[in-house]
Amino acid sequence: MKRIVGTLILSFCVLAWTGAALRADEHQVEEKVEHHVEETTEPGVEDATDVDRQVDHGDHGAHAGWDGEHWSLAYLLPGAVADNLRALATWPNGATWYEHNPHPHISHVIMALVAFLLGMLLIFAASKRLSDPEAALVPDKRLSATVVFDIVAEGLLGLMSSMMPRDKALRFLPLIMAFAVFIFLSNFLGLVPGFLPATDNLNTTLALGIVSFLAYNYWGIRQHGLVAHLKHFAGPILWLAPLMIPIEIISHFVRPLSLAFRLMGNMFGDHMVLGIFLGIFPLLLPLPVMVLGLIVVTVQTLVFTLLSIVYIALAVEEHEHHDDHAEHGEAHAHAH
């Protein structure tokens, strides 16, 4: 236990110092740009845009494609990579479909890919032990990827089994497990200097929320049929249907938005607070904030997955509750 605590403290000190150095370097670049904008007297420069462009080409070089992005290790990639990814994120007219922005930020895409690849590596590392059935039955003596995934899977399965039958919980577990792994890794990257949390961007969190929304509606329709699934929107009392239907529709469409904004807001605030403390005193002051950030990372992962489980359970089981009442009524009628 002492070794673990000592290792964590040492790791936090190294991360805090590295993060402060990176943040200081970022501020130096920004100050240099502002200095050129204010004091340049070079002929042929007509406005601040031209000055920015000259500073970018002179100081940033190949990283000019990342202008306007929050500093991260993505800056190590050539600017052409950023331009190509940005081209994929825009419509043929060269702008995004909602904001009509010709220069959207794509750092969250890079960080989401990093989290995805990291998750896949951990999954492959955990699956190696499962390839041998006899070895898989013996608990691992050390905290390996297999043990971690086993603990998380058992915890989520137990939570889901308390809300729905175990066979259904096993069917929905892969999606919930994927949510948990991806969101936790994306959140955790925000605590590592040089990385950004992909989940502090609404594009990422809204995509996750839409996946959850489509999944529970799909499984509800598949379980009970389209008509029975839509009957739930009318409520249990027929004459209240005109009031319940719009309320239920709004409630269901707000669910992915609430999932997205809750996760994005918490991770954006956590990352901003950590950056502020890194800039004040990088050695010891950020340590409590990093510990608090680790708690926030875990709690927000749990909140998103728990709400997704609840939505799936309501879509799958609440209809069964009404069907049981209907079948009981029919049996009672036949008895009479």
Secondary structure as UniProt FT lines:
FT   HELIX           2..39
FT   TURN            43..44
FT   HELIX           48..55
FT   HELIX           56..60
FT   HELIX           61..66
FT   TURN            67..68
FT   HELIX           73..76
FT   HELIX           79..88
FT   TURN            92..93
FT   TURN            97..99
FT   HELIX           107..130
FT   HELIX           133..137
FT   HELIX           145..161
FT   TURN            162..163
FT   HELIX           166..189
FT   TURN            190..191
FT   TURN            193..194
FT   HELIX           198..200
FT   HELIX           202..224
FT   HELIX           226..231
FT   HELIX           232..234
FT   HELIX           238..240
FT   HELIX           241..280
FT   HELIX           286..335
//
